[in-house]
Amino acid sequence: QVRLQESGGASVQSGGSLTLSCAVSGYSYSSYCMGWFRQFPGKEREGVAGLSSDGRIRYADSVKGRFTLSKDGVGKILTLKMNSLTPEDSATYFCAYEGKSLQGPEWWLILPAAYSYWGQGTQVSVSS
């Protein structure tokens, strides 16, 4: 069993920055994928950024150049650095984990269905 705990959500003004963190506990897998997803009210969850234990990273087009995904060396902390935030980034952000190497094309790193474990979410609000 893997448990995920997100932190770092807050309210900021447009143009500001936030850093989200996800702490992974429980069983450790040697190969894994981790990612951040977000959900707008009334919408499906969408991928933001994901990475695999073998070093591949994928970003959604909407966040490329603004968001940076990273992890610690052992895959226990996943960090999403978000810059140049806009009101359109306001959403609940979820951390996700899958205890396998990437099982498909790279874009699966930001595919919600590719992940088994999810955190409870953290709220990001960006005001104009």
C-alpha positions in Angstrom: 0.0 0.0 0.0 1.2 3.5 -0.9 0.0 6.6 0.8 0.4 10.1 -0.7 0.1 13.4 1.1 0.1 16.7 -0.8 1.0 20.0 0.6 1.7 23.5 -0.6 -1.7 24.6 -2.0 -2.6 28.2 -1.3 -4.1 31.4 -2.7 -1.8 33.6 -4.8 -2.1 36.4 -7.2 -1.8 36.1 -10.9 1.9 35.9 -11.9 2.9 34.4 -8.6 4.5 31.1 -7.8 3.8 28.1 -5.7 5.5 24.9 -4.9 3.5 21.7 -4.3 5.0 18.7 -2.6 3.8 15.2 -2.4 5.2 12.9 0.3 5.1 9.2 -0.5 5.0 6.6 2.3 4.3 2.9 2.7 5.6 0.3 0.3 8.5 1.2 -1.9 8.8 0.2 -5.5 12.0 0.1 -7.4 10.3 1.2 -10.6 7.5 3.7 -10.5 5.8 6.6 -12.1 4.7 9.7 -10.2 2.6 12.7 -11.4 0.6 15.7 -10.6 -2.9 16.1 -11.9 -5.6 18.8 -11.4 -9.3 19.0 -11.5 -11.5 21.9 -12.2 -15.0 22.1 -10.8 -17.3 19.9 -12.9 -14.5 18.7 -15.1 -12.5 15.5 -15.5 -9.1 15.2 -13.8 -6.3 16.2 -16.2 -2.6 15.5 -16.2 -0.2 18.3 -15.4 3.2 16.6 -15.2 4.6 13.2 -14.6 7.8 11.3 -14.4 9.2 7.8 -14.3 11.9 6.3 -12.2 14.0 5.9 -15.3 14.1 9.6 -15.8 11.4 10.4 -18.3 9.3 13.5 -17.7 6.2 14.7 -19.5 4.4 18.1 -19.2 0.9 19.1 -20.3 1.1 21.7 -23.0 -0.7 24.2 -20.8 2.1 24.2 -18.2 5.2 23.7 -20.3 7.8 26.4 -19.6 6.0 27.5 -16.4 5.9 24.3 -14.2 8.9 22.2 -13.2 8.5 18.7 -11.9 11.2 17.0 -9.8 11.7 14.3 -7.2 14.1 13.3 -4.6 16.6 10.6 -5.2 14.5 7.8 -3.8 11.1 8.7 -5.1 9.7 9.7 -1.8 9.1 13.4 -2.5 7.5 14.7 -5.7 7.7 18.5 -6.1 5.9 20.7 -8.6 7.3 24.2 -8.9 4.7 26.5 -10.5 5.6 29.9 -11.9 3.7 32.5 -13.8 0.4 31.3 -12.4 -2.9 32.5 -13.9 -6.5 32.2 -12.8 -6.8 29.3 -15.3 -4.5 27.3 -13.0 -6.9 27.4 -10.1 -7.9 23.8 -9.3 -7.5 21.0 -6.9 -4.1 19.4 -7.5 -3.6 15.7 -6.9 -0.5 13.6 -6.6 -0.5 10.2 -8.1 1.7 7.1 -8.0 2.0 3.9 -9.8 4.4 1.2 -8.6 5.5 0.1 -12.1 7.8 1.3 -14.8 6.1 3.2 -17.6 3.9 0.7 -19.4 3.1 2.7 -22.5 4.0 5.8 -24.5 5.5 8.7 -22.6 2.2 10.6 -22.6 0.9 8.0 -20.3 2.8 9.8 -17.6 0.0 12.3 -17.5 -2.8 9.9 -18.0 -5.0 9.5 -14.9 -5.9 6.0 -15.7 -2.3 4.9 -15.6 -2.1 5.5 -11.8 -3.4 3.4 -8.9 -2.6 5.5 -5.9 -3.9 9.0 -5.3 -3.6 11.7 -2.6 -6.5 13.7 -1.2 -5.6 16.9 -3.2 -4.5 20.4 -2.3 -6.3 23.5 -3.5 -4.6 26.2 -5.6 -6.4 29.5 -6.1 -5.0 32.2 -8.4 -6.7 35.6 -8.3 -6.4 38.2 -11.1 
